[in-house]
Amino acid sequence: MKAASCLCFARIFLALASTLLVGCASVTAVQLPSIDPSAALASYQAQVDDQSALSESQTPVRWWELFNDSTLSALESELGQSLDIQTAALRVEESRAQLGLADAPRYPTLALAGSYSRSAISENSPSHRLGAPTNGQDMWSLGLQAGWELDLWGYLRHTQASAQARLDAAYYGQDAVITSVSADVARNYLLLRGVQAQASLVEKNLRIGRDLVRMAESRERNGAATRFDAASARADAAGLEARLTQLNHQRDTLMNALALLLGKPPRELDERLTFAELPSMPSRLPIGVPSELARNRPDILQAEAGLRAAVADIDAAKADFYPRIGLTGTLGAQAFDLSDLGSWGSRHYSVGPTLYLPIFDGGRLHSQLALSETRHRLAGIAYQRVVLRAWHEVDNALGAYASELERHEQLQLALKQSEIALRVAQRSYQEGSADFTAVLVARRSLLANQAELSDCATASALAVVSLYRALGGGWSEQWAGEAATIGASS
């Protein structure tokens, strides 16, 4: 009888195995959505060719060192203190733990189980009427339990692949945060230096304005000028003082913004960020070749990893339609007395396969597959959006860089003419051949041109920051190495 049962079971198992091999779930190929970058590539190349300062050399990791500013480099070296970066690092640890949870079911399990109980049956139970005693009995049990799911259709394998892709996405998300924070630090630092340069110009003009107030008051006392000249000079000086107050507030706000980016309390960086000149523009900007954009932008790589995870989820949902086959076994001992637990006669064991085949689940499996396929389409659209946004950001940054360089040349010419006009107006006013209005107009025109030229210098530096943010620069060497390792193992 026992032999016949084993033979029957073997036939059933072979039948299931053959069904398994015939109906194995297919693996969905990962295909990136097609985006025609020809127009963007042509625009990119044209702008590179038009600007002699741009080169196709490899994009530097520490691009901010191109500004040759020690304070900026020191701030960038403290990115590890950023709370945003620390949060992104913990997201990686979270995804790594989730990968461990998804990977664990693929391996056999082994557990040690033990129990003790004392029980007695009722005198009115059928067992007692058949002769079973009613006095209390001890039961000791100790043994090993083992199990392993065969995963013949790849459900667990695809689930693990999905978790691995999400870990890759977490790594690239961390790189994206590093890129963003490093750019934000550079941006706020350059804005700070720009505001300080504006404040320095206002202070210089305020000293000139106060001299004009004294000159106008002296000429009024001597009858060579009217009250209009003195009142106009005082009003102009008061306006400059108000502008200086506004710039000082902007300076303090930017200092605090830098402190916040680096996870520091307000005012902690004030002593380190005292006045300094705006960093000079790099003479040469290595920006790489267009084909490297998708390889360097961490948000593109993150979207690609998300697409791989969505594909793996589809394969797992398809595999979930098929039977789940596992092997289980127990080996141990049971005895009424603890002293008998180690005897050979107390042994017990069981071993055999298990089968789980969903028959009716209210549409859960079909809904799960539909959900996975919809998320895959969403991931594809997200990938296209990220790539398209990357090309727009690069094109806009290159355009801003080129336009600011051209504007800077024109503003330098305007500044020279404004300086000449102010000297002529002051000389004519002192000689009495021109009224004070001409001096005020010329001085205000000079101040406006100085401020605009300073603003243009700041905007040019910010265009460099935007360019390297768009190119995906700013990975630390540590994270770049880890990302390369993750990409190779995927």
ZILIN-V53269 format. One record per residue. RES is the residue in three letters. SS is DSSP state (A for helix, B for strand, O for the rest). PSI is psi in whole degrees, 0 to 359 (NA if undefined). D_CENTER is the distance of its C-alpha to the mean C-alpha in Angstrom with 2 decimals. Layout:
res = {RES:RES}
ss = {SS:SS}
psi = {PSI:PSI}
d_center = {D_CENTER:D_CENTER}
This chain:
res = {MET:LYS:ALA:ALA:SER:CYS:LEU:CYS:PHE:ALA:ARG:ILE:PHE:LEU:ALA:LEU:ALA:SER:THR:LEU:LEU:VAL:GLY:CYS:ALA:SER:VAL:THR:ALA:VAL:GLN:LEU:PRO:SER:ILE:ASP:PRO:SER:ALA:ALA:LEU:ALA:SER:TYR:GLN:ALA:GLN:VAL:ASP:ASP:GLN:SER:ALA:LEU:SER:GLU:SER:GLN:THR:PRO:VAL:ARG:TRP:TRP:GLU:LEU:PHE:ASN:ASP:SER:THR:LEU:SER:ALA:LEU:GLU:SER:GLU:LEU:GLY:GLN:SER:LEU:ASP:ILE:GLN:THR:ALA:ALA:LEU:ARG:VAL:GLU:GLU:SER:ARG:ALA:GLN:LEU:GLY:LEU:ALA:ASP:ALA:PRO:ARG:TYR:PRO:THR:LEU:ALA:LEU:ALA:GLY:SER:TYR:SER:ARG:SER:ALA:ILE:SER:GLU:ASN:SER:PRO:SER:HIS:ARG:LEU:GLY:ALA:PRO:THR:ASN:GLY:GLN:ASP:MET:TRP:SER:LEU:GLY:LEU:GLN:ALA:GLY:TRP:GLU:LEU:ASP:LEU:TRP:GLY:TYR:LEU:ARG:HIS:THR:GLN:ALA:SER:ALA:GLN:ALA:ARG:LEU:ASP:ALA:ALA:TYR:TYR:GLY:GLN:ASP:ALA:VAL:ILE:THR:SER:VAL:SER:ALA:ASP:VAL:ALA:ARG:ASN:TYR:LEU:LEU:LEU:ARG:GLY:VAL:GLN:ALA:GLN:ALA:SER:LEU:VAL:GLU:LYS:ASN:LEU:ARG:ILE:GLY:ARG:ASP:LEU:VAL:ARG:MET:ALA:GLU:SER:ARG:GLU:ARG:ASN:GLY:ALA:ALA:THR:ARG:PHE:ASP:ALA:ALA:SER:ALA:ARG:ALA:ASP:ALA:ALA:GLY:LEU:GLU:ALA:ARG:LEU:THR:GLN:LEU:ASN:HIS:GLN:ARG:ASP:THR:LEU:MET:ASN:ALA:LEU:ALA:LEU:LEU:LEU:GLY:LYS:PRO:PRO:ARG:GLU:LEU:ASP:GLU:ARG:LEU:THR:PHE:ALA:GLU:LEU:PRO:SER:MET:PRO:SER:ARG:LEU:PRO:ILE:GLY:VAL:PRO:SER:GLU:LEU:ALA:ARG:ASN:ARG:PRO:ASP:ILE:LEU:GLN:ALA:GLU:ALA:GLY:LEU:ARG:ALA:ALA:VAL:ALA:ASP:ILE:ASP:ALA:ALA:LYS:ALA:ASP:PHE:TYR:PRO:ARG:ILE:GLY:LEU:THR:GLY:THR:LEU:GLY:ALA:GLN:ALA:PHE:ASP:LEU:SER:ASP:LEU:GLY:SER:TRP:GLY:SER:ARG:HIS:TYR:SER:VAL:GLY:PRO:THR:LEU:TYR:LEU:PRO:ILE:PHE:ASP:GLY:GLY:ARG:LEU:HIS:SER:GLN:LEU:ALA:LEU:SER:GLU:THR:ARG:HIS:ARG:LEU:ALA:GLY:ILE:ALA:TYR:GLN:ARG:VAL:VAL:LEU:ARG:ALA:TRP:HIS:GLU:VAL:ASP:ASN:ALA:LEU:GLY:ALA:TYR:ALA:SER:GLU:LEU:GLU:ARG:HIS:GLU:GLN:LEU:GLN:LEU:ALA:LEU:LYS:GLN:SER:GLU:ILE:ALA:LEU:ARG:VAL:ALA:GLN:ARG:SER:TYR:GLN:GLU:GLY:SER:ALA:ASP:PHE:THR:ALA:VAL:LEU:VAL:ALA:ARG:ARG:SER:LEU:LEU:ALA:ASN:GLN:ALA:GLU:LEU:SER:ASP:CYS:ALA:THR:ALA:SER:ALA:LEU:ALA:VAL:VAL:SER:LEU:TYR:ARG:ALA:LEU:GLY:GLY:GLY:TRP:SER:GLU:GLN:TRP:ALA:GLY:GLU:ALA:ALA:THR:ILE:GLY:ALA:SER:SER}
ss = {O:A:A:A:A:A:A:A:A:A:A:A:A:A:A:A:A:A:A:A:A:A:O:O:O:O:O:O:O:O:O:O:O:O:O:O:O:A:A:A:A:A:A:A:A:A:A:A:A:A:O:O:O:B:B:O:O:O:O:O:O:O:A:A:A:A:A:O:O:A:A:A:A:A:A:A:O:O:A:A:A:O:A:A:A:A:A:A:A:A:A:A:A:A:A:A:A:A:A:A:A:A:A:A:O:O:O:O:B:B:B:B:B:B:B:B:B:B:B:O:O:O:O:O:O:A:A:A:A:O:O:O:O:O:O:O:B:B:B:B:B:B:B:B:B:B:B:B:B:O:O:O:O:O:A:A:A:A:A:A:A:A:A:A:A:A:A:A:A:A:A:A:A:A:A:A:A:A:A:A:A:A:A:A:A:A:A:A:A:A:A:A:A:A:A:A:A:A:A:A:A:A:A:A:A:A:A:A:A:A:A:A:A:A:A:A:A:A:A:A:A:O:O:O:O:O:A:A:A:A:A:A:A:A:A:A:A:A:A:A:A:A:A:A:A:A:A:A:A:A:A:A:A:A:A:A:A:A:A:A:A:O:O:O:O:O:O:O:O:O:A:A:A:O:O:O:O:O:O:O:O:O:O:O:B:B:O:O:O:A:A:A:A:A:A:A:O:A:A:A:A:A:A:A:A:A:A:A:A:A:A:A:A:A:A:A:A:A:A:O:O:O:O:B:B:B:B:B:B:B:B:B:B:B:B:O:O:A:A:A:O:O:O:A:A:A:B:B:B:B:B:B:B:B:B:B:O:O:O:O:O:O:O:A:A:A:A:A:A:A:A:A:A:A:A:A:A:A:A:A:A:A:A:A:A:A:A:A:A:A:A:A:A:A:A:A:A:A:A:A:A:A:A:A:A:A:A:A:A:A:A:A:A:A:A:A:A:A:A:A:A:A:A:A:A:A:A:A:A:A:A:O:O:O:O:A:A:A:A:A:A:A:A:A:A:A:A:A:A:A:A:A:A:A:A:A:A:A:A:A:A:A:A:A:A:A:A:A:A:A:O:O:O:O:O:O:A:A:A:A:A:A:A:A:A:A:A:A:A:O}
psi = {316:319:320:321:316:320:322:316:321:319:318:317:318:322:317:321:319:321:320:313:327:321:22:135:137:151:124:132:142:112:123:140:138:130:126:106:13:314:318:320:319:317:318:310:322:317:325:317:329:337:113:339:349:137:158:21:162:137:127:149:311:69:334:341:347:336:348:46:114:324:316:316:322:320:319:332:349:19:333:341:351:132:328:318:321:321:317:323:322:330:323:315:322:315:326:320:322:326:319:321:323:332:333:318:348:347:156:151:147:128:149:128:139:151:160:139:154:127:160:148:161:149:338:7:153:328:320:322:339:0:0:138:154:356:157:144:138:150:120:140:137:133:178:143:132:151:152:125:129:333:49:334:0:17:310:325:318:325:319:321:322:316:323:318:324:329:318:316:323:320:312:328:321:317:322:321:318:315:316:315:318:320:321:322:312:319:311:326:315:322:320:312:326:317:319:322:320:317:322:320:318:320:318:315:330:321:319:318:321:325:321:326:314:321:315:320:321:317:328:319:327:2:10:355:164:174:338:317:314:318:319:320:318:321:319:318:320:322:322:321:321:318:321:321:318:317:323:324:318:321:312:322:318:324:317:326:320:319:319:318:327:13:34:156:164:147:359:333:2:316:328:344:30:171:135:157:153:131:144:151:140:139:339:131:104:121:5:186:156:325:344:351:312:338:337:331:114:332:330:316:325:317:324:319:322:325:320:321:320:321:317:325:324:314:321:320:324:317:336:347:340:164:150:117:132:166:131:155:149:148:122:201:147:141:152:330:140:326:339:358:331:2:155:329:347:0:152:154:162:144:143:166:161:150:131:118:112:131:309:122:20:20:12:314:318:321:322:319:317:321:316:319:322:318:328:317:321:320:323:318:321:320:314:319:318:316:316:317:324:315:320:316:319:314:316:320:318:319:319:319:313:316:323:324:318:319:324:320:317:322:328:320:316:322:318:317:324:323:319:316:321:319:317:317:319:319:318:322:319:326:351:10:357:152:174:336:321:321:315:316:316:319:320:323:321:315:318:318:322:315:320:323:319:319:323:320:319:316:324:317:321:329:324:317:314:324:313:331:317:328:354:21:165:5:140:157:326:311:325:319:317:320:321:321:317:316:325:330:348:NA}
d_center = {65.67:62.71:62.71:62.81:59.83:57.77:58.80:57.81:54.39:53.89:54.77:52.30:49.53:50.36:50.36:46.91:45.66:47.09:45.50:42.18:42.46:43.52:40.93:37.87:34.69:33.34:29.89:27.90:26.76:23.15:23.52:20.83:21.83:23.91:22.95:25.58:24.00:27.49:27.65:24.25:25.26:28.60:27.23:24.81:27.73:30.13:28.13:27.64:31.38:32.34:30.60:32.23:29.51:26.94:27.13:25.68:25.23:22.11:19.11:19.07:16.33:17.40:18.09:18.80:21.90:23.43:24.34:26.41:25.73:26.00:24.70:21.45:21.07:21.91:19.30:16.55:17.98:17.33:13.52:13.97:15.60:12.70:12.54:8.90:8.31:11.26:10.08:7.07:10.00:12.24:10.34:11.00:14.52:14.96:14.27:16.56:19.17:19.05:19.64:22.59:23.94:23.83:25.40:28.16:30.40:30.91:33.07:36.48:36.82:39.62:40.61:43.62:45.35:48.36:50.33:53.56:55.50:59.04:60.51:63.86:65.11:67.30:71.03:70.91:68.30:69.45:68.45:70.95:73.71:73.08:73.63:70.29:70.71:69.35:68.82:65.31:63.57:60.77:58.15:55.98:53.25:50.99:49.14:46.10:44.05:42.08:40.14:38.15:36.81:37.66:34.75:36.91:34.95:31.53:30.17:28.80:27.65:25.63:24.18:23.14:21.67:19.56:18.27:17.66:15.63:13.46:13.11:12.12:9.44:8.22:8.53:6.74:3.70:4.63:5.54:3.17:3.21:6.56:7.35:7.06:8.95:11.30:12.14:12.76:14.95:16.81:17.25:18.69:20.76:22.27:22.97:24.67:26.79:27.64:28.82:30.79:32.37:33.33:34.81:36.79:38.23:39.21:40.90:42.89:43.92:44.79:47.18:48.73:48.94:50.78:53.15:53.82:54.57:57.11:58.60:58.96:60.51:62.92:63.99:64.47:66.70:68.71:69.07:67.19:64.35:63.88:61.84:59.37:58.22:57.62:55.92:53.61:52.71:51.99:49.84:47.83:47.30:46.27:43.64:42.20:42.12:40.22:37.68:37.31:36.68:33.89:32.24:32.55:30.75:27.87:27.82:27.62:24.83:22.67:23.55:22.45:19.14:18.53:19.77:17.44:14.31:15.81:16.91:20.51:23.28:24.75:27.07:26.14:25.14:28.12:30.42:27.99:27.26:30.87:31.95:31.18:31.47:28.64:27.32:29.08:27.48:26.80:29.75:27.87:24.37:23.39:20.98:21.62:22.99:21.76:21.58:18.86:16.33:15.32:15.24:13.16:10.41:7.51:6.92:10.67:10.80:8.60:11.09:13.86:13.30:13.41:16.59:18.04:17.61:19.40:22.15:22.68:23.04:25.72:27.57:27.53:28.88:31.61:32.55:32.94:36.02:37.92:39.77:38.17:40.50:40.50:42.87:43.91:46.46:47.96:50.38:52.05:55.19:56.78:59.88:61.86:62.38:59.75:62.22:62.34:58.58:58.84:61.83:61.70:63.05:60.10:57.60:55.77:53.14:51.56:49.53:48.61:46.01:44.31:43.52:41.37:41.74:40.46:43.28:42.54:39.33:39.54:37.16:34.21:33.52:33.84:31.55:28.92:29.25:29.10:25.95:24.27:25.51:24.29:20.76:21.05:22.11:19.27:16.79:18.82:18.71:14.92:14.85:17.52:15.90:12.70:15.16:17.54:15.17:14.21:17.97:18.70:16.35:17.91:21.34:21.04:19.91:22.79:25.14:24.33:24.85:28.15:29.43:28.81:30.71:33.55:33.60:33.79:36.98:38.63:37.86:39.39:42.54:42.61:42.29:45.27:47.38:46.49:47.59:50.86:51.42:50.96:53.39:55.95:55.64:56.03:59.07:60.66:60.13:61.70:64.59:65.02:64.57:61.34:60.21:57.27:55.24:54.82:53.43:50.90:49.76:49.39:47.55:45.12:44.53:43.82:41.38:39.56:39.35:38.20:35.45:34.36:34.42:32.27:29.86:29.84:29.10:26.11:24.93:25.41:23.24:20.49:20.88:20.16:16.89:15.96:17.19:15.13:11.89:13.16:14.17:10.87:12.51:11.66:10.79:13.17:16.01:15.50:12.06:13.35:16.42:14.93:12.93:16.28:18.13:16.14:16.60:20.27:20.96:19.61}
